[in-house]
Amino acid sequence: MAKVCQVTGRKRMKGNNVAHSKLRTKRDFSLNLKTKRFWSEEEQRFITLKVSCKGMRIIEKNGLDATIREAKKKGLVNLV
């Protein structure tokens, strides 16, 4: 699976390293992705997601089940 957050849909970005002499070389800005297991009260099972730390904060705020419903509508999560 690609380096994409399953909650927010964020991806890695491309950019430049800029030296003191203003010489630019390409680089990647990676996400802070973690593979984390969450307990779903609705389904009574663990759900494993690849989420960024911002995605974990969204799950804490809105709840796991509501967040997964929103991510399914956006097409980010495909759980059974």
mmCIF file of the N, C-alpha and C atoms, coordinates in Angstrom:
data_MODEL
# 
_entry.id   MODEL 
# 
loop_
_atom_site.group_PDB 
_atom_site.id 
_atom_site.type_symbol 
_atom_site.label_atom_id 
_atom_site.label_alt_id 
_atom_site.label_comp_id 
_atom_site.label_asym_id 
_atom_site.label_entity_id 
_atom_site.label_seq_id 
_atom_site.pdbx_PDB_ins_code 
_atom_site.Cartn_x 
_atom_site.Cartn_y 
_atom_site.Cartn_z 
_atom_site.occupancy 
_atom_site.B_iso_or_equiv 
_atom_site.pdbx_formal_charge 
_atom_site.auth_seq_id 
_atom_site.auth_comp_id 
_atom_site.auth_asym_id 
_atom_site.auth_atom_id 
_atom_site.pdbx_PDB_model_num 
ATOM 1   N N  . MET A 1 1  ? 0.837   -1.179 0.000  1.00 0.00 ? 1  MET A N  1 
ATOM 2   C CA . MET A 1 1  ? 0.000   0.000  0.000  1.00 0.00 ? 1  MET A CA 1 
ATOM 3   C C  . MET A 1 1  ? 0.883   1.243  0.000  1.00 0.00 ? 1  MET A C  1 
ATOM 4   N N  . ALA A 1 2  ? 0.396   2.278  -0.657 1.00 0.00 ? 2  ALA A N  1 
ATOM 5   C CA . ALA A 1 2  ? 1.155   3.513  -0.779 1.00 0.00 ? 2  ALA A CA 1 
ATOM 6   C C  . ALA A 1 2  ? 1.218   4.254  0.551  1.00 0.00 ? 2  ALA A C  1 
ATOM 7   N N  . LYS A 1 3  ? 2.059   5.273  0.589  1.00 0.00 ? 3  LYS A N  1 
ATOM 8   C CA . LYS A 1 3  ? 2.192   6.082  1.800  1.00 0.00 ? 3  LYS A CA 1 
ATOM 9   C C  . LYS A 1 3  ? 1.100   7.150  1.808  1.00 0.00 ? 3  LYS A C  1 
ATOM 10  N N  . VAL A 1 4  ? -0.126  6.709  2.159  1.00 0.00 ? 4  VAL A N  1 
ATOM 11  C CA . VAL A 1 4  ? -1.290  7.587  2.190  1.00 0.00 ? 4  VAL A CA 1 
ATOM 12  C C  . VAL A 1 4  ? -2.026  7.344  3.493  1.00 0.00 ? 4  VAL A C  1 
ATOM 13  N N  . CYS A 1 5  ? -2.436  8.411  4.162  1.00 0.00 ? 5  CYS A N  1 
ATOM 14  C CA . CYS A 1 5  ? -3.230  8.289  5.378  1.00 0.00 ? 5  CYS A CA 1 
ATOM 15  C C  . CYS A 1 5  ? -4.637  7.836  5.002  1.00 0.00 ? 5  CYS A C  1 
ATOM 16  N N  . GLN A 1 6  ? -5.144  6.799  5.672  1.00 0.00 ? 6  GLN A N  1 
ATOM 17  C CA . GLN A 1 6  ? -6.453  6.256  5.345  1.00 0.00 ? 6  GLN A CA 1 
ATOM 18  C C  . GLN A 1 6  ? -7.593  7.077  5.942  1.00 0.00 ? 6  GLN A C  1 
ATOM 19  N N  . VAL A 1 7  ? -7.287  8.057  6.763  1.00 0.00 ? 7  VAL A N  1 
ATOM 20  C CA . VAL A 1 7  ? -8.331  8.902  7.348  1.00 0.00 ? 7  VAL A CA 1 
ATOM 21  C C  . VAL A 1 7  ? -8.399  10.245 6.630  1.00 0.00 ? 7  VAL A C  1 
ATOM 22  N N  . THR A 1 8  ? -7.266  10.894 6.464  1.00 0.00 ? 8  THR A N  1 
ATOM 23  C CA . THR A 1 8  ? -7.258  12.234 5.882  1.00 0.00 ? 8  THR A CA 1 
ATOM 24  C C  . THR A 1 8  ? -6.985  12.232 4.387  1.00 0.00 ? 8  THR A C  1 
ATOM 25  N N  . GLY A 1 9  ? -6.351  11.195 3.866  1.00 0.00 ? 9  GLY A N  1 
ATOM 26  C CA . GLY A 1 9  ? -6.016  11.145 2.447  1.00 0.00 ? 9  GLY A CA 1 
ATOM 27  C C  . GLY A 1 9  ? -4.753  11.899 2.093  1.00 0.00 ? 9  GLY A C  1 
ATOM 28  N N  . ARG A 1 10 ? -4.005  12.320 3.103  1.00 0.00 ? 10 ARG A N  1 
ATOM 29  C CA . ARG A 1 10 ? -2.772  13.073 2.845  1.00 0.00 ? 10 ARG A CA 1 
ATOM 30  C C  . ARG A 1 10 ? -1.714  12.149 2.252  1.00 0.00 ? 10 ARG A C  1 
ATOM 31  N N  . LYS A 1 11 ? -0.889  12.702 1.346  1.00 0.00 ? 11 LYS A N  1 
ATOM 32  C CA . LYS A 1 11 ? 0.175   11.965 0.684  1.00 0.00 ? 11 LYS A CA 1 
ATOM 33  C C  . LYS A 1 11 ? 1.500   12.689 0.917  1.00 0.00 ? 11 LYS A C  1 
ATOM 34  N N  . ARG A 1 12 ? 2.590   12.034 0.511  1.00 0.00 ? 12 ARG A N  1 
ATOM 35  C CA . ARG A 1 12 ? 3.872   12.711 0.611  1.00 0.00 ? 12 ARG A CA 1 
ATOM 36  C C  . ARG A 1 12 ? 3.940   13.802 -0.440 1.00 0.00 ? 12 ARG A C  1 
ATOM 37  N N  . MET A 1 13 ? 4.727   14.829 -0.156 1.00 0.00 ? 13 MET A N  1 
ATOM 38  C CA . MET A 1 13 ? 4.861   15.960 -1.060 1.00 0.00 ? 13 MET A CA 1 
ATOM 39  C C  . MET A 1 13 ? 6.283   16.015 -1.598 1.00 0.00 ? 13 MET A C  1 
ATOM 40  N N  . LYS A 1 14 ? 6.424   16.613 -2.756 1.00 0.00 ? 14 LYS A N  1 
ATOM 41  C CA . LYS A 1 14 ? 7.732   16.840 -3.355 1.00 0.00 ? 14 LYS A CA 1 
ATOM 42  C C  . LYS A 1 14 ? 8.128   18.286 -3.114 1.00 0.00 ? 14 LYS A C  1 
ATOM 43  N N  . GLY A 1 15 ? 9.423   18.496 -2.957 1.00 0.00 ? 15 GLY A N  1 
ATOM 44  C CA . GLY A 1 15 ? 9.913   19.848 -2.744 1.00 0.00 ? 15 GLY A CA 1 
ATOM 45  C C  . GLY A 1 15 ? 11.380  19.938 -3.072 1.00 0.00 ? 15 GLY A C  1 
ATOM 46  N N  . ASN A 1 16 ? 12.016  20.962 -2.560 1.00 0.00 ? 16 ASN A N  1 
ATOM 47  C CA . ASN A 1 16 ? 13.432  21.203 -2.832 1.00 0.00 ? 16 ASN A CA 1 
ATOM 48  C C  . ASN A 1 16 ? 14.218  21.319 -1.547 1.00 0.00 ? 16 ASN A C  1 
ATOM 49  N N  . ASN A 1 17 ? 15.426  20.768 -1.548 1.00 0.00 ? 17 ASN A N  1 
ATOM 50  C CA . ASN A 1 17 ? 16.429  21.129 -0.564 1.00 0.00 ? 17 ASN A CA 1 
ATOM 51  C C  . ASN A 1 17 ? 17.083  22.399 -1.094 1.00 0.00 ? 17 ASN A C  1 
ATOM 52  N N  . VAL A 1 18 ? 17.172  23.425 -0.281 1.00 0.00 ? 18 VAL A N  1 
ATOM 53  C CA . VAL A 1 18 ? 17.779  24.677 -0.730 1.00 0.00 ? 18 VAL A CA 1 
ATOM 54  C C  . VAL A 1 18 ? 19.051  24.900 0.067  1.00 0.00 ? 18 VAL A C  1 
ATOM 55  N N  . ALA A 1 19 ? 20.165  24.894 -0.632 1.00 0.00 ? 19 ALA A N  1 
ATOM 56  C CA . ALA A 1 19 ? 21.457  25.108 0.007  1.00 0.00 ? 19 ALA A CA 1 
ATOM 57  C C  . ALA A 1 19 ? 21.680  26.602 0.248  1.00 0.00 ? 19 ALA A C  1 
ATOM 58  N N  . HIS A 1 20 ? 22.710  26.903 0.994  1.00 0.00 ? 20 HIS A N  1 
ATOM 59  C CA . HIS A 1 20 ? 23.043  28.299 1.281  1.00 0.00 ? 20 HIS A CA 1 
ATOM 60  C C  . HIS A 1 20 ? 23.326  29.066 -0.007 1.00 0.00 ? 20 HIS A C  1 
ATOM 61  N N  . SER A 1 21 ? 23.859  28.361 -1.021 1.00 0.00 ? 21 SER A N  1 
ATOM 62  C CA . SER A 1 21 ? 24.167  28.995 -2.306 1.00 0.00 ? 21 SER A CA 1 
ATOM 63  C C  . SER A 1 21 ? 22.947  29.049 -3.226 1.00 0.00 ? 21 SER A C  1 
ATOM 64  N N  . LYS A 1 22 ? 21.766  28.723 -2.689 1.00 0.00 ? 22 LYS A N  1 
ATOM 65  C CA . LYS A 1 22 ? 20.493  28.698 -3.420 1.00 0.00 ? 22 LYS A CA 1 
ATOM 66  C C  . LYS A 1 22 ? 20.425  27.573 -4.461 1.00 0.00 ? 22 LYS A C  1 
ATOM 67  N N  . LEU A 1 23 ? 21.337  26.608 -4.382 1.00 0.00 ? 23 LEU A N  1 
ATOM 68  C CA . LEU A 1 23 ? 21.284  25.443 -5.248 1.00 0.00 ? 23 LEU A CA 1 
ATOM 69  C C  . LEU A 1 23 ? 20.136  24.554 -4.778 1.00 0.00 ? 23 LEU A C  1 
ATOM 70  N N  . ARG A 1 24 ? 19.279  24.131 -5.714 1.00 0.00 ? 24 ARG A N  1 
ATOM 71  C CA . ARG A 1 24 ? 18.101  23.350 -5.345 1.00 0.00 ? 24 ARG A CA 1 
ATOM 72  C C  . ARG A 1 24 ? 18.202  21.917 -5.861 1.00 0.00 ? 24 ARG A C  1 
ATOM 73  N N  . THR A 1 25 ? 17.907  20.966 -4.987 1.00 0.00 ? 25 THR A N  1 
ATOM 74  C CA . THR A 1 25 ? 17.819  19.557 -5.359 1.00 0.00 ? 25 THR A CA 1 
ATOM 75  C C  . THR A 1 25 ? 16.491  19.013 -4.841 1.00 0.00 ? 25 THR A C  1 
ATOM 76  N N  . LYS A 1 26 ? 15.932  18.034 -5.549 1.00 0.00 ? 26 LYS A N  1 
ATOM 77  C CA . LYS A 1 26 ? 14.619  17.495 -5.193 1.00 0.00 ? 26 LYS A CA 1 
ATOM 78  C C  . LYS A 1 26 ? 14.675  16.668 -3.918 1.00 0.00 ? 26 LYS A C  1 
ATOM 79  N N  . ARG A 1 27 ? 13.571  16.695 -3.152 1.00 0.00 ? 27 ARG A N  1 
ATOM 80  C CA . ARG A 1 27 ? 13.443  15.892 -1.952 1.00 0.00 ? 27 ARG A CA 1 
ATOM 81  C C  . ARG A 1 27 ? 11.980  15.563 -1.728 1.00 0.00 ? 27 ARG A C  1 
ATOM 82  N N  . ASP A 1 28 ? 11.716  14.622 -0.805 1.00 0.00 ? 28 ASP A N  1 
ATOM 83  C CA . ASP A 1 28 ? 10.355  14.239 -0.441 1.00 0.00 ? 28 ASP A CA 1 
ATOM 84  C C  . ASP A 1 28 ? 10.067  14.706 0.977  1.00 0.00 ? 28 ASP A C  1 
ATOM 85  N N  . PHE A 1 29 ? 8.848   15.173 1.198  1.00 0.00 ? 29 PHE A N  1 
ATOM 86  C CA . PHE A 1 29 ? 8.358   15.456 2.534  1.00 0.00 ? 29 PHE A CA 1 
ATOM 87  C C  . PHE A 1 29 ? 7.455   14.295 2.903  1.00 0.00 ? 29 PHE A C  1 
ATOM 88  N N  . SER A 1 30 ? 7.925   13.410 3.778  1.00 0.00 ? 30 SER A N  1 
ATOM 89  C CA . SER A 1 30 ? 7.174   12.226 4.142  1.00 0.00 ? 30 SER A CA 1 
ATOM 90  C C  . SER A 1 30 ? 6.169   12.540 5.240  1.00 0.00 ? 30 SER A C  1 
ATOM 91  N N  . LEU A 1 31 ? 5.112   11.732 5.301  1.00 0.00 ? 31 LEU A N  1 
ATOM 92  C CA . LEU A 1 31 ? 4.121   11.845 6.364  1.00 0.00 ? 31 LEU A CA 1 
ATOM 93  C C  . LEU A 1 31 ? 4.596   11.098 7.593  1.00 0.00 ? 31 LEU A C  1 
ATOM 94  N N  . ASN A 1 32 ? 4.028   11.428 8.712  1.00 0.00 ? 32 ASN A N  1 
ATOM 95  C CA . ASN A 1 32 ? 4.296   10.714 9.951  1.00 0.00 ? 32 ASN A CA 1 
ATOM 96  C C  . ASN A 1 32 ? 3.251   9.594  10.070 1.00 0.00 ? 32 ASN A C  1 
ATOM 97  N N  . LEU A 1 33 ? 3.416   8.533  9.251  1.00 0.00 ? 33 LEU A N  1 
ATOM 98  C CA . LEU A 1 33 ? 2.434   7.446  9.194  1.00 0.00 ? 33 LEU A CA 1 
ATOM 99  C C  . LEU A 1 33 ? 2.755   6.366  10.212 1.00 0.00 ? 33 LEU A C  1 
ATOM 100 N N  . LYS A 1 34 ? 1.715   5.875  10.846 1.00 0.00 ? 34 LYS A N  1 
ATOM 101 C CA . LYS A 1 34 ? 1.827   4.769  11.788 1.00 0.00 ? 34 LYS A CA 1 
ATOM 102 C C  . LYS A 1 34 ? 0.777   3.732  11.429 1.00 0.00 ? 34 LYS A C  1 
ATOM 103 N N  . THR A 1 35 ? 1.107   2.462  11.573 1.00 0.00 ? 35 THR A N  1 
ATOM 104 C CA . THR A 1 35 ? 0.128   1.396  11.449 1.00 0.00 ? 35 THR A CA 1 
ATOM 105 C C  . THR A 1 35 ? -0.403  1.130  12.845 1.00 0.00 ? 35 THR A C  1 
ATOM 106 N N  . LYS A 1 36 ? -1.685  1.395  13.050 1.00 0.00 ? 36 LYS A N  1 
ATOM 107 C CA . LYS A 1 36 ? -2.254  1.360  14.393 1.00 0.00 ? 36 LYS A CA 1 
ATOM 108 C C  . LYS A 1 36 ? -3.544  0.554  14.394 1.00 0.00 ? 36 LYS A C  1 
ATOM 109 N N  . ARG A 1 37 ? -3.738  -0.196 15.494 1.00 0.00 ? 37 ARG A N  1 
ATOM 110 C CA . ARG A 1 37 ? -4.970  -0.960 15.693 1.00 0.00 ? 37 ARG A CA 1 
ATOM 111 C C  . ARG A 1 37 ? -5.914  -0.160 16.579 1.00 0.00 ? 37 ARG A C  1 
ATOM 112 N N  . PHE A 1 38 ? -7.155  -0.040 16.136 1.00 0.00 ? 38 PHE A N  1 
ATOM 113 C CA . PHE A 1 38 ? -8.184  0.647  16.899 1.00 0.00 ? 38 PHE A CA 1 
ATOM 114 C C  . PHE A 1 38 ? -9.290  -0.346 17.224 1.00 0.00 ? 38 PHE A C  1 
ATOM 115 N N  . TRP A 1 39 ? -9.874  -0.237 18.418 1.00 0.00 ? 39 TRP A N  1 
ATOM 116 C CA . TRP A 1 39 ? -10.991 -1.092 18.814 1.00 0.00 ? 39 TRP A CA 1 
ATOM 117 C C  . TRP A 1 39 ? -12.294 -0.434 18.374 1.00 0.00 ? 39 TRP A C  1 
ATOM 118 N N  . SER A 1 40 ? -13.098 -1.175 17.631 1.00 0.00 ? 40 SER A N  1 
ATOM 119 C CA . SER A 1 40 ? -14.386 -0.677 17.174 1.00 0.00 ? 40 SER A CA 1 
ATOM 120 C C  . SER A 1 40 ? -15.476 -1.252 18.066 1.00 0.00 ? 40 SER A C  1 
ATOM 121 N N  . GLU A 1 41 ? -16.167 -0.379 18.796 1.00 0.00 ? 41 GLU A N  1 
ATOM 122 C CA . GLU A 1 41 ? -17.279 -0.818 19.658 1.00 0.00 ? 41 GLU A CA 1 
ATOM 123 C C  . GLU A 1 41 ? -18.454 -1.303 18.821 1.00 0.00 ? 41 GLU A C  1 
ATOM 124 N N  . GLU A 1 42 ? -18.645 -0.694 17.665 1.00 0.00 ? 42 GLU A N  1 
ATOM 125 C CA . GLU A 1 42 ? -19.769 -1.045 16.803 1.00 0.00 ? 42 GLU A CA 1 
ATOM 126 C C  . GLU A 1 42 ? -19.631 -2.465 16.253 1.00 0.00 ? 42 GLU A C  1 
ATOM 127 N N  . GLU A 1 43 ? -18.411 -2.847 15.851 1.00 0.00 ? 43 GLU A N  1 
ATOM 128 C CA . GLU A 1 43 ? -18.178 -4.156 15.249 1.00 0.00 ? 43 GLU A CA 1 
ATOM 129 C C  . GLU A 1 43 ? -17.576 -5.164 16.224 1.00 0.00 ? 43 GLU A C  1 
ATOM 130 N N  . GLN A 1 44 ? -17.187 -4.705 17.422 1.00 0.00 ? 44 GLN A N  1 
ATOM 131 C CA . GLN A 1 44 ? -16.579 -5.561 18.443 1.00 0.00 ? 44 GLN A CA 1 
ATOM 132 C C  . GLN A 1 44 ? -15.345 -6.300 17.913 1.00 0.00 ? 44 GLN A C  1 
ATOM 133 N N  . ARG A 1 45 ? -14.452 -5.546 17.250 1.00 0.00 ? 45 ARG A N  1 
ATOM 134 C CA . ARG A 1 45 ? -13.207 -6.115 16.740 1.00 0.00 ? 45 ARG A CA 1 
ATOM 135 C C  . ARG A 1 45 ? -12.179 -5.000 16.568 1.00 0.00 ? 45 ARG A C  1 
ATOM 136 N N  . PHE A 1 46 ? -10.921 -5.411 16.400 1.00 0.00 ? 46 PHE A N  1 
ATOM 137 C CA . PHE A 1 46 ? -9.856  -4.459 16.122 1.00 0.00 ? 46 PHE A CA 1 
ATOM 138 C C  . PHE A 1 46 ? -9.839  -4.147 14.633 1.00 0.00 ? 46 PHE A C  1 
ATOM 139 N N  . ILE A 1 47 ? -9.576  -2.892 14.306 1.00 0.00 ? 47 ILE A N  1 
ATOM 140 C CA . ILE A 1 47 ? -9.432  -2.451 12.924 1.00 0.00 ? 47 ILE A CA 1 
ATOM 141 C C  . ILE A 1 47 ? -8.045  -1.839 12.797 1.00 0.00 ? 47 ILE A C  1 
ATOM 142 N N  . THR A 1 48 ? -7.265  -2.323 11.839 1.00 0.00 ? 48 THR A N  1 
ATOM 143 C CA . THR A 1 48 ? -5.914  -1.825 11.618 1.00 0.00 ? 48 THR A CA 1 
ATOM 144 C C  . THR A 1 48 ? -5.937  -0.796 10.501 1.00 0.00 ? 48 THR A C  1 
ATOM 145 N N  . LEU A 1 49 ? -5.426  0.381  10.791 1.00 0.00 ? 49 LEU A N  1 
ATOM 146 C CA . LEU A 1 49 ? -5.381  1.463  9.820  1.00 0.00 ? 49 LEU A CA 1 
ATOM 147 C C  . LEU A 1 49 ? -3.969  2.016  9.725  1.00 0.00 ? 49 LEU A C  1 
ATOM 148 N N  . LYS A 1 50 ? -3.627  2.536  8.553  1.00 0.00 ? 50 LYS A N  1 
ATOM 149 C CA . LYS A 1 50 ? -2.374  3.267  8.381  1.00 0.00 ? 50 LYS A CA 1 
ATOM 150 C C  . LYS A 1 50 ? -2.737  4.743  8.411  1.00 0.00 ? 50 LYS A C  1 
ATOM 151 N N  . VAL A 1 51 ? -2.451  5.393  9.546  1.00 0.00 ? 51 VAL A N  1 
ATOM 152 C CA . VAL A 1 51 ? -2.906  6.774  9.755  1.00 0.00 ? 51 VAL A CA 1 
ATOM 153 C C  . VAL A 1 51 ? -1.742  7.673  10.133 1.00 0.00 ? 51 VAL A C  1 
ATOM 154 N N  . SER A 1 52 ? -1.912  8.939  9.810  1.00 0.00 ? 52 SER A N  1 
ATOM 155 C CA . SER A 1 52 ? -0.951  9.948  10.250 1.00 0.00 ? 52 SER A CA 1 
ATOM 156 C C  . SER A 1 52 ? -1.341  10.392 11.659 1.00 0.00 ? 52 SER A C  1 
ATOM 157 N N  . CYS A 1 53 ? -0.479  11.153 12.287 1.00 0.00 ? 53 CYS A N  1 
ATOM 158 C CA . CYS A 1 53 ? -0.788  11.628 13.640 1.00 0.00 ? 53 CYS A CA 1 
ATOM 159 C C  . CYS A 1 53 ? -1.977  12.583 13.615 1.00 0.00 ? 53 CYS A C  1 
ATOM 160 N N  . LYS A 1 54 ? -2.147  13.331 12.543 1.00 0.00 ? 54 LYS A N  1 
ATOM 161 C CA . LYS A 1 54 ? -3.329  14.182 12.409 1.00 0.00 ? 54 LYS A CA 1 
ATOM 162 C C  . LYS A 1 54 ? -4.587  13.322 12.305 1.00 0.00 ? 54 LYS A C  1 
ATOM 163 N N  . GLY A 1 55 ? -4.492  12.187 11.603 1.00 0.00 ? 55 GLY A N  1 
ATOM 164 C CA . GLY A 1 55 ? -5.625  11.275 11.510 1.00 0.00 ? 55 GLY A CA 1 
ATOM 165 C C  . GLY A 1 55 ? -5.995  10.672 12.853 1.00 0.00 ? 55 GLY A C  1 
ATOM 166 N N  . MET A 1 56 ? -4.989  10.390 13.694 1.00 0.00 ? 56 MET A N  1 
ATOM 167 C CA . MET A 1 56 ? -5.266  9.879  15.033 1.00 0.00 ? 56 MET A CA 1 
ATOM 168 C C  . MET A 1 56 ? -6.004  10.910 15.868 1.00 0.00 ? 56 MET A C  1 
ATOM 169 N N  . ARG A 1 57 ? -5.655  12.173 15.709 1.00 0.00 ? 57 ARG A N  1 
ATOM 170 C CA . ARG A 1 57 ? -6.348  13.237 16.438 1.00 0.00 ? 57 ARG A CA 1 
ATOM 171 C C  . ARG A 1 57 ? -7.792  13.359 15.976 1.00 0.00 ? 57 ARG A C  1 
ATOM 172 N N  . ILE A 1 58 ? -8.039  13.176 14.694 1.00 0.00 ? 58 ILE A N  1 
ATOM 173 C CA . ILE A 1 58 ? -9.403  13.230 14.172 1.00 0.00 ? 58 ILE A CA 1 
ATOM 174 C C  . ILE A 1 58 ? -10.226 12.078 14.737 1.00 0.00 ? 58 ILE A C  1 
ATOM 175 N N  . ILE A 1 59 ? -9.613  10.876 14.841 1.00 0.00 ? 59 ILE A N  1 
ATOM 176 C CA . ILE A 1 59 ? -10.311 9.723  15.408 1.00 0.00 ? 59 ILE A CA 1 
ATOM 177 C C  . ILE A 1 59 ? -10.628 9.971  16.881 1.00 0.00 ? 59 ILE A C  1 
ATOM 178 N N  . GLU A 1 60 ? -9.697  10.578 17.612 1.00 0.00 ? 60 GLU A N  1 
ATOM 179 C CA . GLU A 1 60 ? -9.951  10.911 19.017 1.00 0.00 ? 60 GLU A CA 1 
ATOM 180 C C  . GLU A 1 60 ? -11.108 11.896 19.159 1.00 0.00 ? 60 GLU A C  1 
ATOM 181 N N  . LYS A 1 61 ? -11.184 12.851 18.244 1.00 0.00 ? 61 LYS A N  1 
ATOM 182 C CA . LYS A 1 61 ? -12.195 13.897 18.328 1.00 0.00 ? 61 LYS A CA 1 
ATOM 183 C C  . LYS A 1 61 ? -13.582 13.391 17.926 1.00 0.00 ? 61 LYS A C  1 
ATOM 184 N N  . ASN A 1 62 ? -13.676 12.698 16.785 1.00 0.00 ? 62 ASN A N  1 
ATOM 185 C CA . ASN A 1 62 ? -14.975 12.338 16.221 1.00 0.00 ? 62 ASN A CA 1 
ATOM 186 C C  . ASN A 1 62 ? -15.411 10.912 16.537 1.00 0.00 ? 62 ASN A C  1 
ATOM 187 N N  . GLY A 1 63 ? -14.495 10.070 16.986 1.00 0.00 ? 63 GLY A N  1 
ATOM 188 C CA . GLY A 1 63 ? -14.811 8.663  17.213 1.00 0.00 ? 63 GLY A CA 1 
ATOM 189 C C  . GLY A 1 63 ? -14.422 7.837  15.998 1.00 0.00 ? 63 GLY A C  1 
ATOM 190 N N  . LEU A 1 64 ? -14.095 6.567  16.255 1.00 0.00 ? 64 LEU A N  1 
ATOM 191 C CA . LEU A 1 64 ? -13.596 5.696  15.200 1.00 0.00 ? 64 LEU A CA 1 
ATOM 192 C C  . LEU A 1 64 ? -14.662 5.400  14.157 1.00 0.00 ? 64 LEU A C  1 
ATOM 193 N N  . ASP A 1 65 ? -15.837 5.011  14.585 1.00 0.00 ? 65 ASP A N  1 
ATOM 194 C CA . ASP A 1 65 ? -16.864 4.569  13.643 1.00 0.00 ? 65 ASP A CA 1 
ATOM 195 C C  . ASP A 1 65 ? -17.338 5.705  12.735 1.00 0.00 ? 65 ASP A C  1 
ATOM 196 N N  . ALA A 1 66 ? -17.500 6.901  13.288 1.00 0.00 ? 66 ALA A N  1 
ATOM 197 C CA . ALA A 1 66 ? -17.904 8.050  12.478 1.00 0.00 ? 66 ALA A CA 1 
ATOM 198 C C  . ALA A 1 66 ? -16.807 8.432  11.485 1.00 0.00 ? 66 ALA A C  1 
ATOM 199 N N  . THR A 1 67 ? -15.574 8.347  11.919 1.00 0.00 ? 67 THR A N  1 
ATOM 200 C CA . THR A 1 67 ? -14.455 8.701  11.051 1.00 0.00 ? 67 THR A CA 1 
ATOM 201 C C  . THR A 1 67 ? -14.322 7.713  9.900  1.00 0.00 ? 67 THR A C  1 
ATOM 202 N N  . ILE A 1 68 ? -14.517 6.420  10.185 1.00 0.00 ? 68 ILE A N  1 
ATOM 203 C CA . ILE A 1 68 ? -14.414 5.411  9.123  1.00 0.00 ? 68 ILE A CA 1 
ATOM 204 C C  . ILE A 1 68 ? -15.550 5.577  8.124  1.00 0.00 ? 68 ILE A C  1 
ATOM 205 N N  . ARG A 1 69 ? -16.745 5.916  8.602  1.00 0.00 ? 69 ARG A N  1 
ATOM 206 C CA . ARG A 1 69 ? -17.862 6.160  7.683  1.00 0.00 ? 69 ARG A CA 1 
ATOM 207 C C  . ARG A 1 69 ? -17.539 7.304  6.727  1.00 0.00 ? 69 ARG A C  1 
ATOM 208 N N  . GLU A 1 70 ? -16.969 8.388  7.250  1.00 0.00 ? 70 GLU A N  1 
ATOM 209 C CA . GLU A 1 70 ? -16.596 9.528  6.412  1.00 0.00 ? 70 GLU A CA 1 
ATOM 210 C C  . GLU A 1 70 ? -15.503 9.142  5.411  1.00 0.00 ? 70 GLU A C  1 
ATOM 211 N N  . ALA A 1 71 ? -14.518 8.356  5.858  1.00 0.00 ? 71 ALA A N  1 
ATOM 212 C CA . ALA A 1 71 ? -13.419 7.951  4.972  1.00 0.00 ? 71 ALA A CA 1 
ATOM 213 C C  . ALA A 1 71 ? -13.928 7.016  3.874  1.00 0.00 ? 71 ALA A C  1 
ATOM 214 N N  . LYS A 1 72 ? -14.921 6.174  4.184  1.00 0.00 ? 72 LYS A N  1 
ATOM 215 C CA . LYS A 1 72 ? -15.497 5.303  3.152  1.00 0.00 ? 72 LYS A CA 1 
ATOM 216 C C  . LYS A 1 72 ? -16.235 6.109  2.104  1.00 0.00 ? 72 LYS A C  1 
ATOM 217 N N  . LYS A 1 73 ? -16.912 7.181  2.520  1.00 0.00 ? 73 LYS A N  1 
ATOM 218 C CA . LYS A 1 73 ? -17.604 8.038  1.563  1.00 0.00 ? 73 LYS A CA 1 
ATOM 219 C C  . LYS A 1 73 ? -16.616 8.693  0.600  1.00 0.00 ? 73 LYS A C  1 
ATOM 220 N N  . LYS A 1 74 ? -15.439 9.056  1.121  1.00 0.00 ? 74 LYS A N  1 
ATOM 221 C CA . LYS A 1 74 ? -14.406 9.680  0.295  1.00 0.00 ? 74 LYS A CA 1 
ATOM 222 C C  . LYS A 1 74 ? -13.629 8.652  -0.519 1.00 0.00 ? 74 LYS A C  1 
ATOM 223 N N  . GLY A 1 75 ? -13.791 7.357  -0.209 1.00 0.00 ? 75 GLY A N  1 
ATOM 224 C CA . GLY A 1 75 ? -13.081 6.309  -0.930 1.00 0.00 ? 75 GLY A CA 1 
ATOM 225 C C  . GLY A 1 75 ? -11.679 6.059  -0.442 1.00 0.00 ? 75 GLY A C  1 
ATOM 226 N N  . LEU A 1 76 ? -11.371 6.443  0.797  1.00 0.00 ? 76 LEU A N  1 
ATOM 227 C CA . LEU A 1 76 ? -10.024 6.283  1.335  1.00 0.00 ? 76 LEU A CA 1 
ATOM 228 C C  . LEU A 1 76 ? -9.817  4.941  2.007  1.00 0.00 ? 76 LEU A C  1 
ATOM 229 N N  . VAL A 1 77 ? -10.884 4.368  2.585  1.00 0.00 ? 77 VAL A N  1 
ATOM 230 C CA . VAL A 1 77 ? -10.785 3.111  3.324  1.00 0.00 ? 77 VAL A CA 1 
ATOM 231 C C  . VAL A 1 77 ? -11.646 2.081  2.632  1.00 0.00 ? 77 VAL A C  1 
ATOM 232 N N  . ASN A 1 78 ? -11.099 0.874  2.479  1.00 0.00 ? 78 ASN A N  1 
ATOM 233 C CA . ASN A 1 78 ? -11.898 -0.223 1.938  1.00 0.00 ? 78 ASN A CA 1 
ATOM 234 C C  . ASN A 1 78 ? -11.795 -1.405 2.897  1.00 0.00 ? 78 ASN A C  1 
ATOM 235 N N  . LEU A 1 79 ? -12.614 -1.367 3.940  1.00 0.00 ? 79 LEU A N  1 
ATOM 236 C CA . LEU A 1 79 ? -12.655 -2.438 4.925  1.00 0.00 ? 79 LEU A CA 1 
ATOM 237 C C  . LEU A 1 79 ? -13.790 -3.386 4.594  1.00 0.00 ? 79 LEU A C  1 
ATOM 238 N N  . VAL A 1 80 ? -13.651 -4.619 5.044  1.00 0.00 ? 80 VAL A N  1 
ATOM 239 C CA . VAL A 1 80 ? -14.698 -5.622 4.815  1.00 0.00 ? 80 VAL A CA 1 
ATOM 240 C C  . VAL A 1 80 ? -15.825 -5.431 5.782  1.00 0.00 ? 80 VAL A C  1 
# 
